[in-house]
Amino acid sequence: RIASDGHLLGNHTYTHSNATNFFGLARLTNEMTRTQSATRDAAGVAPAYFRPPMGLSNPRVFKAAAALGLKVVGWTARGLDTQIRDPERVVRRILRSVRPGGIILLQEGKGGGMGAAFGGAGGEAFGHGTGGINRFTTIVAGLFLLVAVLIALIARPV
C-alpha cells in the first residue's frame, strides 16, 4: 500500500544485523539483494535508496549499494523516539533540525518509538518478521501521522 500511495520505499538490509558494518562485500550485497527482491515481490517496485542499519557505513557499503544501483542515504533529523516517550518532545527535537528535503529518522512502534506514541501507526505496514522490507518501510509508514503533525506545527503562525 505504501508504494501504491506514492511513498518511497528504501532498502535497510534483510536481517538488520548490528554487525552489518563489519560484513564483507559479498554478504552486504546478499543482504541488499534479498531486500530488493522482497520489496519488489511485495510492492511491485525495487528501492532506489539504501540506509545502513544504525547509519553506519564504510567503503564496502557504498560499493555494494552502487553495484545494485542504490544511493546510500542517512538522516538529517533524529527524533530519539526510543528514548524520549513524549511525542511533543520528539516533535520539538525534530523541528530544531528538519529542513526541506530532509530525512527524519523515527523507529517503528516496537519497544516504544514514535509509532507506539501514535497508537502503533505504521507498525503493521507489512507485518513484523517479513525481513528487511519491514525495517525501513515501517519507518516510512510511521511517518504518516508525524508528517501531518509536523506540517501543522510548521504551518502554524508564530
JOCORMO-V536810 format. One record per residue. N is the residue number from 1. OMEGA is omega in degrees with one decimal (* if undefined). NEAR is the number of other C-alpha atoms within 8 Angstrom. D_LAST is the distance of its C-alpha to the last C-alpha in Angstrom with 1 decimal. Layout:
n = (N/N)
omega = (OMEGA/OMEGA)
near = (NEAR/NEAR)
d_last = (D_LAST/D_LAST)
This chain:
n = (1/2/3/4/5/6/7/8/9/10/11/12/13/14/15/16/17/18/19/20/21/22/23/24/25/26/27/28/29/30/31/32/33/34/35/36/37/38/39/40/41/42/43/44/45/46/47/48/49/50/51/52/53/54/55/56/57/58/59/60/61/62/63/64/65/66/67/68/69/70/71/72/73/74/75/76/77/78/79/80/81/82/83/84/85/86/87/88/89/90/91/92/93/94/95/96/97/98/99/100/101/102/103/104/105/106/107/108/109/110/111/112/113/114/115/116/117/118/119/120/121/122/123/124/125/126/127/128/129/130/131/132/133/134/135/136/137/138/139/140/141/142/143/144/145/146/147/148/149/150/151/152/153/154/155/156/157/158)
omega = (-177.6/-179.6/-178.4/175.3/175.3/-179.5/-178.3/172.6/179.4/179.1/-176.9/-174.2/-177.1/-175.2/-179.7/-179.6/174.4/-178.9/-176.3/-176.8/178.9/-179.1/171.8/-177.3/-177.9/-178.8/176.0/179.7/177.6/179.0/-178.4/-179.6/178.8/179.5/176.0/-178.9/-179.3/179.6/178.5/179.5/-176.2/-171.4/179.6/-179.8/177.2/179.7/174.8/-175.9/177.4/171.9/-178.3/174.4/-179.6/179.1/-177.9/178.9/177.3/-178.2/178.8/178.2/-179.1/-180.0/178.9/179.7/-179.3/179.9/178.8/-179.7/-179.1/173.6/179.8/179.5/174.4/177.5/179.0/177.5/-177.2/-176.3/-172.2/-173.3/173.0/178.2/178.7/-174.8/-178.1/-178.1/-179.8/176.9/178.1/180.0/178.6/179.5/-179.5/-177.7/179.3/-175.3/-179.3/179.2/176.7/-179.3/-178.3/178.6/-179.6/176.6/172.4/179.3/176.6/-172.1/-177.9/174.9/-179.7/177.7/-177.8/177.5/178.2/180.0/178.4/175.8/176.9/-178.0/174.4/-176.9/-178.8/-175.0/177.0/-176.8/179.8/175.5/179.7/178.8/-173.1/-178.7/-176.2/-172.8/-175.7/-175.4/178.8/174.0/178.3/-178.7/179.7/179.5/-176.2/-179.1/-179.0/178.4/177.4/178.3/-179.8/178.6/179.0/179.6/-179.8/-177.4/-178.2/175.3/-178.5/*)
near = (6/12/10/7/6/6/8/8/13/11/15/15/14/11/7/10/6/7/6/10/9/5/9/7/10/7/8/14/11/8/11/14/9/11/15/11/9/10/13/11/8/6/11/7/8/10/13/10/11/13/11/14/11/5/8/7/9/7/6/10/12/10/9/12/14/9/7/8/7/11/9/10/8/8/10/11/11/10/12/9/13/10/7/10/12/7/10/6/9/14/10/8/10/12/8/6/8/11/6/4/4/9/9/11/10/13/13/16/15/9/6/13/16/17/16/13/12/8/6/13/13/15/15/9/11/10/8/7/5/8/9/15/15/13/11/12/13/15/13/12/12/18/10/10/9/8/8/8/8/10/8/8/7/6/6/6/3/2)
d_last = (35.9/33.1/34.9/35.8/32.2/31.5/30.1/31.3/33.9/34.8/37.8/37.4/41.2/43.5/44.0/40.9/43.3/42.1/44.9/43.7/43.2/46.9/48.2/50.6/50.0/52.1/50.3/46.8/47.9/49.3/46.1/44.1/46.8/47.1/43.3/43.5/46.4/44.8/41.6/43.7/45.9/43.1/40.6/42.8/40.9/41.2/38.1/37.5/35.5/36.6/34.6/37.0/36.9/34.9/33.9/37.2/39.1/42.2/44.4/46.1/42.8/42.0/45.7/45.8/42.6/43.7/47.1/45.4/43.0/40.0/37.1/36.0/32.3/30.3/26.7/23.6/21.6/23.4/22.3/25.4/25.4/29.1/28.5/25.1/25.6/22.3/20.3/16.9/18.1/19.4/16.2/14.3/17.4/17.3/13.7/14.8/17.5/17.0/17.5/18.6/22.2/22.0/24.0/22.7/25.5/25.8/29.1/30.9/31.2/34.5/34.3/30.8/28.2/25.2/27.6/29.1/25.7/25.2/28.8/30.5/28.7/30.5/33.2/35.8/35.0/38.5/39.8/40.3/43.2/43.3/43.3/40.9/39.3/37.7/36.0/33.8/33.3/32.1/29.3/28.4/29.0/27.0/23.9/24.0/22.0/19.8/18.9/17.9/15.7/14.2/13.7/12.0/9.5/9.1/8.9/6.3/3.8/0.0)
